[in-house]
Amino acid sequence: MIRCGPVAGIPDPSQPLIALRNVSKSFGDVHVLRELNLDVPSGGTTVILGPSGAGKSVTLKLIIGLLQPDAGSVMALGERIDQLQEQQLVDIRRRIGFLFQQGALFDSMSVLENIAFPLREHSDMDAGARRAAALDVLHLLGIESCIDRLPGELSGGQRKRVALARAIVQRPECILYDEPTTGLDPIRSDVVAHLLNQLQERLGGTSLVVTHDIPLAFKVADHMVLLRDGKAWLSGSPDIFQNSTDPVVRNFLDGTASAEDLLAMESEHAA
């Protein structure tokens, strides 16, 4: 019997859905990622944690080809992302939803137009079908009454949901969330956590959440990764993180500055 390997572009369920191997990325003299190795399992929710400047958002941009690594490889959904041409990246991005940190809504467009934008660009749906698809995801998120409003007429929480609706309207295989609770108070952050869990349950697929919001991380994560010094410092289940005695992990989770952090702050003031 002849055994065939995985078809290009179709993820192998036995392999990580996303894998970074020895990935380095610098901006001038600033080394953000240093030979990073990172796996995102297929299915469930993976959370990438880390302090500001740890390379969390850079990692997301590498995964969807908005940035190219200086070295190493980026695999996602069965494709070598860092080797794809722009048109091939367009095709892969249709399969990946992306929630930008600030939502990135078009202020001059209505909620309907914002959500329908990727459908207009990447499908042959007519206007009626696009409106129906937008209403469907808005209903899922509990804000269908906002469909004809402008972003400026929405609250911060509503804007976040509209941005989320746009990210999922094409029913992507994987959704990337870049700091989904930025700018939200603790109550609204808890609402976002419930939304992420609800969407994961109803839509399935794989979710990758980048955040420094510790309560959110433990509410949604099946798998966690802590970035530190441009590398994956710790990777595993939430229980592994909760029970870790590593000073770096404990300081981050407990929000306690290390002696090294305090010294770095004093050096910055002295400069």
C-alpha positions in Angstrom: 0.0 0.0 0.0 1.3 3.4 -0.9 1.2 6.0 1.9 0.9 9.6 0.9 2.2 12.5 3.0 0.1 15.5 4.0 -1.1 17.6 1.0 0.4 21.1 0.9 -1.9 23.7 2.4 -3.9 21.1 4.4 -2.8 21.0 8.1 -1.8 17.6 9.5 -3.9 17.2 12.7 -1.0 15.3 14.4 1.3 18.3 14.0 1.1 21.8 15.5 -1.2 24.1 13.5 1.5 26.9 13.8 5.2 26.3 14.4 8.1 28.7 14.6 11.5 27.3 14.4 14.7 29.2 15.4 13.0 32.5 14.4 14.9 35.7 15.0 13.7 39.2 14.3 15.4 42.5 15.0 14.5 46.2 14.3 17.8 48.0 14.0 19.8 47.3 17.1 16.8 46.0 19.0 16.7 42.1 19.0 13.0 41.2 19.6 13.1 37.5 18.9 16.2 35.3 19.4 15.9 31.8 17.8 12.3 31.4 19.1 10.8 28.0 18.9 7.1 27.9 19.5 4.3 25.4 18.8 0.5 26.2 18.7 -1.5 22.9 19.0 -4.3 22.3 16.6 -7.6 23.0 18.3 -8.3 24.8 21.6 -6.8 28.1 22.8 -3.2 28.9 23.1 -2.2 32.1 25.1 1.2 33.8 24.5 2.2 35.8 27.6 5.0 38.2 28.2 5.9 41.7 29.3 5.8 44.7 26.9 8.4 44.4 24.3 8.7 40.6 24.6 7.8 40.1 20.9 4.2 38.9 21.3 2.6 41.1 18.6 5.7 40.7 16.4 5.1 36.9 16.6 1.5 37.3 15.4 2.6 39.5 12.5 5.1 36.9 11.5 2.4 34.2 11.5 0.3 36.1 8.9 3.2 37.4 6.9 2.9 41.0 7.8 6.6 40.7 8.9 9.3 38.5 7.6 11.8 36.7 10.0 15.5 37.6 9.8 16.2 33.9 10.3 14.2 30.7 10.9 10.9 29.3 9.5 7.2 30.1 10.1 4.7 27.3 9.4 0.9 27.9 9.6 -2.0 25.8 8.4 0.3 23.5 6.4 2.2 26.4 4.7 5.7 27.8 5.0 4.5 31.4 5.6 7.9 33.1 5.3 8.3 31.7 1.7 4.9 32.6 0.3 4.3 35.3 -2.3 1.8 38.1 -1.6 -1.0 36.5 -3.5 -0.5 33.2 -1.7 -0.5 35.2 1.6 -3.9 36.6 0.6 -5.2 33.1 0.3 -3.9 31.9 3.6 -5.2 35.1 5.4 -8.7 34.1 4.3 -8.3 31.1 6.6 -7.0 33.1 9.5 -9.0 35.7 11.4 -7.1 38.6 13.1 -8.4 40.8 15.9 -6.1 43.9 15.9 -5.2 45.4 19.3 -7.2 48.6 18.7 -9.8 47.0 16.6 -8.7 48.9 13.4 -12.3 49.7 12.4 -12.9 52.0 9.5 -14.5 55.1 11.1 -16.2 56.3 7.9 -17.9 52.9 7.4 -21.0 51.5 9.2 -20.8 48.4 11.3 -22.3 46.5 8.4 -19.7 47.8 6.0 -16.8 47.1 8.4 -17.9 43.5 8.9 -18.8 42.9 5.2 -15.4 44.4 4.0 -13.5 41.0 3.9 -16.5 39.4 2.3 -16.7 42.1 -0.4 -12.9 41.7 -1.0 -12.6 37.9 -0.9 -16.0 36.4 -1.9 -18.7 36.6 -4.6 -21.5 37.3 -2.1 -24.0 39.9 -3.1 -25.1 42.7 -0.8 -28.0 40.8 0.7 -25.8 37.8 1.5 -23.1 40.0 3.1 -25.7 41.7 5.3 -27.1 38.3 6.4 -23.6 37.0 7.2 -22.9 40.2 9.2 -26.2 39.9 11.1 -25.3 36.3 11.9 -22.0 37.1 13.6 -23.4 40.2 15.3 -26.3 38.0 16.7 -23.7 35.5 17.9 -22.0 38.4 19.8 -25.2 39.9 21.0 -25.0 43.3 19.3 -27.1 42.9 16.1 -28.9 46.2 16.8 -25.6 48.0 16.1 -25.5 47.0 12.4 -26.2 50.4 10.9 -24.3 52.5 13.3 -20.9 54.1 12.8 -17.9 53.1 15.0 -18.0 56.5 16.7 -21.5 55.8 18.0 -20.4 52.6 19.8 -19.0 52.1 23.3 -15.5 50.6 23.7 -17.0 47.2 24.4 -19.2 47.3 21.4 -16.3 48.4 19.1 -14.3 45.4 20.4 -17.2 43.0 19.5 -17.6 44.5 16.0 -13.9 44.1 15.4 -14.3 40.5 16.6 -17.3 40.0 14.3 -15.2 41.1 11.3 -12.5 38.6 12.4 -14.8 35.7 12.4 -17.3 36.5 9.6 -15.4 34.3 7.1 -15.4 31.4 9.6 -11.6 31.1 9.7 -9.8 27.9 10.8 -7.7 29.9 13.2 -8.3 33.2 15.0 -5.4 35.4 16.3 -6.2 37.9 19.1 -3.8 40.7 19.7 -4.3 42.0 23.3 -8.1 41.7 23.1 -8.7 43.4 26.5 -6.5 46.5 25.9 -8.3 49.6 27.1 -11.1 47.7 28.8 -12.0 47.7 32.5 -11.9 44.5 34.5 -15.7 43.8 34.1 -15.5 44.3 30.3 -12.3 42.2 30.2 -14.3 39.4 31.9 -17.0 39.7 29.2 -14.3 39.4 26.5 -13.0 36.2 28.2 -16.5 34.7 28.2 -16.9 35.7 24.5 -13.6 34.0 23.5 -14.7 30.8 25.3 -18.1 31.0 23.7 -16.7 31.4 20.2 -14.2 28.6 20.7 -17.0 26.3 21.8 -19.4 27.3 19.0 -16.9 27.7 16.1 -14.2 25.3 17.0 -10.9 25.6 15.3 -7.8 27.1 16.9 -7.4 30.3 18.9 -4.2 32.1 19.6 -4.4 34.9 22.1 -1.5 37.4 22.8 -2.0 39.2 26.1 -0.3 40.4 29.3 -3.8 40.2 31.1 -3.1 37.3 33.5 -6.8 36.8 34.6 -7.9 36.6 31.0 -5.1 34.1 30.2 -6.1 31.6 32.9 -9.8 31.9 31.9 -9.3 31.0 28.3 -6.1 29.0 27.9 -5.7 25.3 27.2 -2.0 25.9 26.5 0.3 28.8 27.5 3.6 30.1 26.4 5.7 32.8 28.3 8.1 34.8 26.1 11.2 36.2 27.8 14.4 37.6 26.2 13.1 36.7 22.7 12.5 33.0 23.5 9.8 30.7 24.9 10.8 30.7 28.6 8.0 28.2 29.6 5.4 26.3 27.6 2.6 24.1 28.9 -0.8 23.8 30.5 -2.2 26.5 32.8 -1.6 24.1 35.8 2.2 24.0 34.9 2.2 27.8 35.1 0.2 28.0 38.3 2.5 25.5 40.0 5.8 26.8 38.6 8.4 27.9 41.1 10.6 29.6 38.5 11.3 33.1 39.7 10.8 34.6 36.2 7.4 32.9 35.9 6.3 33.8 39.4 7.4 37.4 39.1 5.4 37.8 35.9 2.3 36.1 37.1 2.3 37.9 40.5 3.2 41.2 39.0 6.4 41.6 41.0 9.4 43.4 39.7 12.7 41.5 39.9 15.9 43.1 41.1 17.0 43.0 37.5 13.9 44.9 36.4 14.5 47.6 39.1 18.1 48.0 38.1 17.1 48.4 34.5 14.6 51.1 35.4 17.2 52.9 37.5 19.7 52.8 34.6 17.1 54.3 32.3 16.5 57.2 34.7 20.3 57.7 35.1 20.6 57.9 31.3 
